[in-house]
Amino acid sequence: MMIENKQLICNKMLELFQATMYFSDLVSLTYVYNWDDERKCHINEEFPATEYVVATFNNGHKKYANVSIDSGYAMIKDVLKQIA
C-alpha cells in the first residue's frame, strides 16, 4: 500500500493554484497532522480536525480546510472546496 506525502501534494497544489487569477495571492498551503487533543484545529465546533491544511494569503489571512481521513485525491477536492 502506498503512503501519500500530503505536504508534497500541497506543494504541487500551491503551484497550480498560484497560476490562477483567483489564487494569485496564495502564499502557502501547509498540511498539519495532529492527533494531540490539545492542538486540534476546531474548524467547526462539532468536529475538531486532526488533519487540516492551512492556506495563507499575501495579506496574512488564513483559511483552514479539514482533510481528516482523506486520501490524496479527496484532500485535493476538499482543499479547493473549503478555501475557495
Residue, then its C-alpha position, 0 to 999 in steps of 0.5 A: m500500500m502506498i503512503e501519500n506525502k500530503q505536504l508534497i501534494c500541497n506543494k504541487m497544489l500551491e503551484l497550480f493554484q498560484a497560476t490562477m487569477y483567483f489564487s494569485d495571492l496564495v502564499s502557502l498551503t501547509y498540511v498539519y497532522n495532529w492527533d494531540d487533543e490539545r492542538k486540534c484545529h476546531i474548524n467547526e465546533e462539532f468536529p475538531a480536525t486532526e488533519y487540516v491544511v492551512a492556506t495563507f494569503n499575501n495579506g496574512h489571512k488564513k483559511y483552514a480546510n479539514v482533510s481528516i481521513d482523506s486520501g490524496y485525491a479527496m484532500i485535493k477536492d476538499v482543499l479547493k472546496q473549503i478555501a475557495 
